[in-house]
Amino acid sequence: MSNQQSKPRESLLRYWTTRYLLALCVGLLIIAFFSVLWIRHTTVENRLNIMELMAEEIADRFVEMSEGKPIPKGDVPGYLNDRGRFMDLESDPLISIVDTYGNTLTTNRPQDRMLQFSEVLLNEDKTVQELNNDATKEAFYVVKVPITYQDAPVGWVVMLESKANLAEVNQEYRLLAMMIIGLALIGWAAIYFLSKRLSKPIQEVAEAAREIQAGNYQIDLKDSYQEQELYELVHSFKEMSKRLEKLETLRTELLAGVTHELKTPVTSIDGLLQAVHEGVVEGEEAKEFIKLSILETEKMKKMVEDLLAFNTYATNVMPVQLQEYEINQLIKESVYQWEITHEVSEDFQLVVYQASTPLFVHIDQIRLQQILINLLNNAFQAMDGKGKIEVKIDTGPKNISIKVNDSGKGIPDEEVPYIFERFFRGQEKKLRVRGLGLGLPFSKLIAQSMNGDLILVKTSECGTEFMIELPYQKHSFRKD
């Protein structure tokens, strides 16, 4: 662990530019190597073709000059000395006029006038031949063209040049080197600016993360990037920072809320018992005060139980007892139990829509009833006890759904993303209903523990609909 911490870190810009430049240089060197081989090969072939054409031209010119007479010995005519410049060679090749026996009659190099060519070499069918000098280990190319008069050979035009001279193309190598270096610089510059464009938003996100770590959630990140991945990174980070800021606010409110919610019953109990203890109230009134103290104690006990139960489910240590139940009957019983414990007015209506056929699912009966009762309580409070609640059992290809729809005021849009956050309570609910804000998060955990889920389907000024999903198969439903 210490070795990993002490290992120096490289910036993304340096990491990519250096490695890309290295890979680019290696690739360009390989390309340059094969390009040099190809240039040398094609240059040698082209110059050999030019030498062959020159030899044929010289042979035709000598036929015209001699008109069939023996070719005199002496210096090569002046025009032969200028032929090398047309070949674009670093040095002039040896040009010799030889007789049919291989004896040199004339040449462009007087010092090589006594040069003797083998008859075997001259009689070879190949116009272009490659020879090796055993003494110097140097390779040469020989180009020979016969001099004929009236279809009879009268001599040979022989051109001789080393392979190294034929392959010499310094200017082309310079151009190739300039091109390779130019490509390397352009490639490096391109990857530098692209890496800089990539690393800049990442660096900004890293700096913003340090700000959040320090407790500052007011960050400003530009999310106008055209690249999809960069946009998603920055946008997701901004959303995460907003959510963390909201959760931090919720945590602060939680401390105040839990303190307030627990302090209120404690204060009430203390005042009631003090009145009884000091004799402020006596007889039936004292009994009433004690009864109120017990009720406040039960409320406080319920809050503590909710905290303990939620923590147990959140840490996945509470087992769920899954058994097979018929869902229609179970929902009917749960709704009935809720109705008999609530005083409802004539303006309130509760309707249950059951499936047309019996549906058996593996669930924890008590836990499912707990979710349903919590949803019914929330719906009843949202309508102030006046309106209509519908409970509908529906089925899909792979699941069964229990929908609870109310005709209340709905949930404000700004509160919708947080309704399943632990300890979150809407502004209106804080003023009217005591609690810790664990009802919906706790219900969602219970549903997920039964391989299902609790989902907010829709909410508006006309009402809200929640849905409990459980695995099952498709059936139709009918009104109960």
Phi, psi and omega in degrees: 000319180293325179295321179293324181287325182277347181293127182295145180257145176255147174288153179300321180298313180290320182302308185287319183294317181293316181289323177293318179297319178298312179296322179295316180296317178299315179297318180291324177296320177296316178298318180297320180299310181289331177294320178298316178299318181292318179298315179299316182295311182292325178296316178299315180298315181297317182288328174294322177296320178295318177299321179295317179295320179296317180298320178295319179296316179297319179299316180296321181293320180291327176296317179296323182287319187275336183050040175089352179281160178302142183282123182289150174282153180148189181291151175294139177307152188303327184293337179291330182291343180265358185289329183299329183291338179282351184266353180057047181254154176290332178218152181287139176283162174284125179242120182231146171253119183239155176278184184291346179263000178093006180278136180285124179265320178203155184205161177277357176235101183303329181292342180255022185292334181271011182293132181250129178258138182292140177294330178296319179296317183289327183275355177297140183293330183290134176285322181248127180229146177256128181239153178239132176274111184296332183284313183261354182059028182259141180266141179230156172243134178245127176243122182233138178227128182290146171260116185240147175223121185053050177062016178244132180290133179239355179168190183221146166258117183242128177242133185230130178208146179288152179295325181296319179292322180294327182271000183286115180220067184300322182295318179296322178295322179295317178297319179296318180296318178298320180294317180296315180295319178299316178297321179296316180292318179296316179297318179295316180298319180297312182290332178296310183289325177292318178294323178295320177294326179284320186283333183301307179295326178295319178295321178295320178295320179297318178295321177295323178297322177293325177296317179295321178300327179278357177099005179260109182264358180273081181253153180233105180242134177281127180241032181263031180284143178281331180290129185299316184293318179294318178299314181296322179298307184292317181296316179296323180293319179297318178295321179295319180295321177295319180293320177296321177297319179294318180294325177296320176296318178297322180296319178296316179295327179299313180300317179290320182293313180296319178299316181293314184295325179277330181290324183300307178294326178297316179297318180297314180298316181299316181293318181295314182290325176298321179296319179291317183295321183272002176078017178296323177239149181218167174064225184297326180293324177294320177297323179295320178296319179294321178298318178295323178297320179296320179296318178295324177296319178296321179296315179295321177298320180296320178298314180296320178296321177298317179297315181293317180295317180296317179297322179295315179292321181297330179265007175057039179251352179266117180287149177253129181271096182273125176224166182275127178225154174272118192293325181299312182293321181295317179294320180299315179294320181295318179294321179296317179298321179293319183297319185285346178261004180233136175271116184246152179267175179291342180277001181254141180220133177237121184237137179244130174252116182261161175290151184287341180231156178299138179235123181252125181229157178265108183215172170262111187303312184296318182291320178295319176298324179297317178297312184297316180295322177296318179294320179293321178298315180297318180295318181297319179291324181294334182262002185055033177076008181229124181141206185226134173244131177245131174245118187235130176260119182230162181226153176233190182299325186232000184212164172247140183237141176243109185259134177241113185242129178240166180252035182279198185279347182085175181256131178304144183302322183289344181262346185302316183296347188245006187293336178261010176278136180297139178071007177276134177224133179297157183301317182291323182289330178299326184278336188251329189233131176279147179163180183251000181073035180249358186300302181290315176301320179295318180296321179295318177299319180297314180299317180293328178292341177259024179065026178235207179196161174241125188231141169275112183281309181199158175206142180200185178293344180268352179146180183225147178228124173252155180223129173264123179255134176224145182296129173189191181246174190281137170213163176269171179233160178224159180281134180276000000 
